[in-house]
Amino acid sequence: MNLRVVILPSKQKKDGSHKLRIAVSHNGTTSYVVTRFRIPSDKNLKNGNVVNLSNATYINQQIRTLQNKIYTIYDSLEEREAYTCSQLLKVIKHKMSRGSIRTVEEINAEMLKIKEHSWSEGTIRLHNDGIKRFTDYAGKNFILSMLDSATVFGFKKYLKDLGLSDTTIGIRIGVLRRLTYFAITHGYAKYDIPPFYDYKEPIPVARDIALSLDQIREIRDMEITHKWKACARDLFMLSFYLCGMNLGDILAQDLSKPTVKFIRIKTKSRRNPNDQTEFTIQPEARAIINKYIQPDGHLAFYGRVTKKSIQHITDDYLREIRSDLNIDKMVFYSARKSFSQLANELMIKDTVIEYCIGDAPSNPRRALNFYIKINKRIADRAIRKVFDVVASNEPLEKVITEADI
């Protein structure tokens, strides 16, 4: 590859000036990189150098810098002789544009083009919320390569001053960290000192929202006459009886079948499609399902079928149930936590609990996972063990003690 600084007489401007171009000659043909510089006359270019202009030295320095970048990119390419000249120039321009000044919004747009097909709507929404919070703080058109430790800590203080919880702050900063990592790995930004080098992300504290066995029974048995409150209780107990299944997954299932077989919507994009959870719908769950099931096998609650509309039921009326029973930490997610904790109390193996609740194995590369496989039969036995304890009305301590004898 050879480079020359040239002008093209055929591209002369109406005022007689010329744009400076870098001619890229490769494999017998020539293409051009147009620069931002213009000279008044063809007499101002001699032997590839700008002359007789007050800023000639500056222009020549910038042109040489650009040529050096082109050479550096060329030298980094494998099998570069196999490229045609137009292909080579396309690659060079692409790599040069990636290394140019890019704003948070521009890089975020590139990231979403890649991620939008694998991320859930909820993940995209959380991501965009985090980006908006940062641009509210740092201003629009913030150059991501200018991000430093001081800006990260300033952003954290800004979020704190807004009254956001530590968990929410961690999510917002996590979005910025993820965008920065994407920018680095894709060549959109470079840092001498990584902006998150001094930032220590706090270890998240698991929310203690698992309910006791007695509280689960209390919710199951409470008398309710208000239809929406009854819906909220039924949804909570159905989640529990489906091993802590999330609302979105419940609404997506064809519950007319004797079993459910699924991958959680939340993790579907990063899971092997063959790693599905399957278990039998137990009688406790079937009794609730039969109240609301539609001909297509999906659930509807007095005309409400969308997740958003049904979430209003759980948000509003679980709050009332929580107040009625004086259970401070009860939320919809408590059903998932409570099933898992109760299964753990009954000494059910972690791998079986993970399978039942639809989680990926916590250690998928563990050697034993190549020899054993949790299946529907194992899951059904574990699930029945949990629900038999709930149905027995015996204290948990007695059940555990008897199991140990």
N, C-alpha and C positions, 0 to 999 in steps of 0.2 A: 504494500500500500504506500502511495506517495501523496503528499499534501502540498498544495500551492495556494497562495492568496491571489485571487484574480477578480476581475470585473467582467461582466458579459455585456458587450456593446448593444446586443439586441434588447437588453433589459434597462437601457438608459432611461432615466426619469425625464419628465417634460422640461425640468429646469436645467438639464444637462448633467445632473449628479448621478452617481453610481453607488449601488449597494456593494459592499465588500463581501466576497464569497470565498469559502475554502473549497477548492477543487479536490475531491477525493478520487484518486485513480487506483483501480484495483481490477485485476484480471482482464486488462485490455479495454475497460470502459471507465467513464468518468461521471460522477454525480457531484452534487454541490450542497454544502451547508451554508445557508444564508446567515450572516452575522447581523448584529444590530447597528453596525457602523456604516456611515455613508461619506463619500468624498465628493467635493464639488466638481472635480474634473478627472478625466483619465490620466492627466499629467501629474496627479497627486499620488500615483502608484508607480513605483519604480523597483524592479527586481523583487517584487513581493513585499515591499515595505512602503508605508505611507510617508510621504515627504511634503515639505513646504506647507505644513499646517501647524498651528500653535499647539495642538494636542496630539501631534503625530507620535510622540514617544509613548503617550498613554495608550493610544489605539494599537500600536505595534505590540506593546506588552500584553494587552488583553487578547489580541489575536494569537500571540504565541502561547498564552495560557490555554486558550481554547484548543489549539493544535495539540498541545501536550495532553489534554484530556482525551482527545480522540486517539492519540497514540497509546495511551494507557489502557483505554477500553479495548483497542484492537489487540494489544499484547495479551490481554486477559482471556481472549476468546480461544476456545479449543477448535481445531480444524478450521481456522479462519480462511485458509486458501480455498475451502470448498464453497464459500459464499460468493454469489455474484456481487457486483458492485452495489446494485440497488438493495439487495438483501443486507449487505454489510452496513450500508448507510442507515437502513431502517433499525437495525440492532443498535447501532451507535446512538442514534437520536433517542431511542427508547431508554437506553441506559443513562443518557445525559439528562433526560427530562425527569427521571426518577431521582436523580441527585440534586435537582434544582430546589429552589425555595418552595416549600409546600405548606399550606395552612392546615390547621386541624380539620376544618370542614372538608378540604380536598382529600386529605388522606383518609378521613372517615368514609367518604363516598366510595373510595377505592376498596376499603375494607369490607363495606357492606355488599358490594358487588360480588365478593367472594363468599361472604358468610350468610347472605340472605337465604340461600337454598338449604343450609344446614342448621341455622338457628331457628328456634321457635319464635312465635310472635312476641311472647313474653320476654325472651332474651333480647330481641331487637329493641323492644320498648325500653327495657332497663338500660341498655347500651345508649340509646339516643337520649334518654333522660340524663345520663352521666355526662355525655358530650355537651348537652345544653347547659348543664350546671357549670361546666368548665368555661365555656365561652361567655356565660354570664359574668364569670369572675375575671377571666383574662382578656375578654373582648373578642369580637369577631375578627377573623383573618389573623389570628395568632399563629406565628410560624412555629411549627412543632419542634424544629431543630433548636429553637431558643429556649426550650423547656429546661429548667435546672432545678436543683434541690430546693432552692429558696421559693420557687414558684409552686412546687409540690406542697411544701409546708404551708405556704400562704393559702393555697387552695383548701387545704385541710382546715385551717383556722376559719376561713370563709364559711365552709360548710358547718363547722361547729357553731359559729355565730348565728347561723340560720336556725339553730335549735334542732338539727338533725341528730338522730341517734348514732352511736358508734358503729352499729351494724350498717346503717344506711351510708354513713361516711365511708366505711370500708368498701362498700359496693361502688360508690361513685369514683373513688380513687382507683379502684380495681379496673374500672372502665378506661381511665386515662392510662394506666400501666399497660393494659392490653393493647391499646392503640399505639403506644410508644414502641412496644415490642414488635407489633406488626410493621411499623414504619422502619425500624432498624433492620429487621429480617428481609424486608422488601426493598431496601435501599433508598427509602424516602427521607431518612434522617440519620445523621451520624453525631456521636457525642464523644468528646475526650473523656468526660466523666459521666457515666450514666445518671440520668436525673433522679432515679430511685435508689441510688447507691447508699444514701444515708437514711432512707426511709425504711423503717422496720414495721411491717404490717402487723397489727395486733392479732394475737391468736384468737380466733372467734370462740366465744363461749356458747356451748350448746344451750338452747333454750329449754328450761325445765318446765315443759308443758305436758308431760305424760301424766295421765290421771290414774288414780288408784283403782283397784278392782271394785271397791265399794262405790266409788264415784261413777264408774261405768254402769254398774247396776242401777244406781240412782237415776241416771239419765234415761236408761232403758225403761224403767218402771214408772217414771213420773206421769201423772195424769195431765193431759193437755187437751183442751177443747178448741183452741184457736187453730185454724187450718194451717196458717203459714208457720206458726211455731211448731206444729206437728211435723210439717215438711222439713223444717230445719233439724229437728231431732231425728227424723227418719234418715235424712241424708248423712248426719253424723254417724249414726249407728250402722248405716249401710257401708260407709267408708271403713268403719272398724271391722265389720263382718266380711269385707273384701280385702282384708289384710292391710288396711290403711291406704287404700287406693285414693288418689287425688280426684278432685271433682271433674277435671277435664277428661281423665281416663274413664271415670264412671260413665260420663255422658257419651263417650265414644264407643262403648261396648255394646254388642248385640247380646243382651241379657236374657234372650229367650232360650239360649242354649244351656245345657247342663253344666258347662264349664266356661271359664274365661281363659283366653290365651292372648297375651299382649306384651308389648314393650312400652314402657312409660313414654308418653309424649315428650316429657321434659328431657329425656336422655336418648331418644330414638335416633337422632342424627349421628351420635357417636357410638352406637352399639352395633354389634354384629346382629343382623336380622334373624339369625338362627337362635340367638340367646333370648328366647321368649319365656315368660313366666306362665305357667298353666296350673290351674287348680280347680277343683269342683266348687260350684256355688253351694254353700251350705244352707240348710233349711232356714236358719235365722235371717240370712240375706235374702233368700227367695221370698219369704213372707213380706218383706219390705218392697222388694222389686214388683211383686204382683199388684201392689197398690197403684203403681205409677207407670207400668210398662205399656207401651204402644204396640200396634200391630207389627211395626218394623223391628221390634226388639229393643228399642231405645226408650229412655225415660222422659216423661214430661210431667211438669208439676203445675196443674191447673192452667195449662196453656203455655207455660214457660218451658222453653227447650234450650235456649242458648246459655252458655256458661256465665256470661255477664249478668243476665237477668236472674239466674238461679243463685248466683253469688250474693245478690242483694238479700235473698232469703236467709242464707246462712249467716251473713254478716250482721244483719239486723236482729234476727230472732235467736241466734245462738247467744247473743249478748244478753237477751232477756232470760234465757234459760240459765246462763251463767249467774245472773243476778238472783234468780229464783232459788237456785240451789247453793248459792254462796260458794261457787267454785271459781276462784279468781283467775286461774291460768287456763281455762277452757277456751280453745279456739278450734276451728275445723281441723287444723293440722294435728291437734291432740289425739285424734283417732289413730293416726299413723304411729305417732310416738307411743301411745298407750298399748297398741297391739304389739309393737316391737319389744317394749319393756316387759310386758306380761309374758311374752314368749321367752324372753331372756331369764325371767324369774323361774320359769318352769324348766330351765336348763336345756332348752332347745338350741341346737348348734347355730353359731353365727351364720354359717354358710346357708343354712336352711331358712333362717329369718331373712337374710338378704334376698334369697330367691323369692320367698313369699311376698315381700313388699315391692319386688320388682327392681331392686337395686343391682348395679353391677357388683361383682365380687370385689371386696376391698383389696385383695391381693391376687389379681388374675394370673400372675406369673408364678404363683406358688406351685411347686412341683406336684403336690397332691391333686391340684385341679386338673392335671392331665390324665389322672387315673380314675377320679370319681366324678359323678355328675348328679346334681340334684334334679329330681324329676317330680312329676305330678303326684305319684303315689306317696313319696316321702313328704311332699308339701301337704297333702290332704291329711296325713296322720298328724303332722305338727299342728295344723290349723284346728283340727278337731280336738286336739288336746287343750288348746287355748280356750275354745268355745265351750267345751264341757266344764271347765273350771268356772267360766262366767255363768253358765246355766245352773251350776250346783248350789249356788248361794252359800257355799262353805267359805270360811275365812281363808285367805291365801296362805297364811302361815301353816294352817292345818293341812292344806293340800300339799304344800311343799314338804312338810314333815312326813306325811304318809308316803310320798313318792320316794323319800330317802330310806324308808324302812325296808 
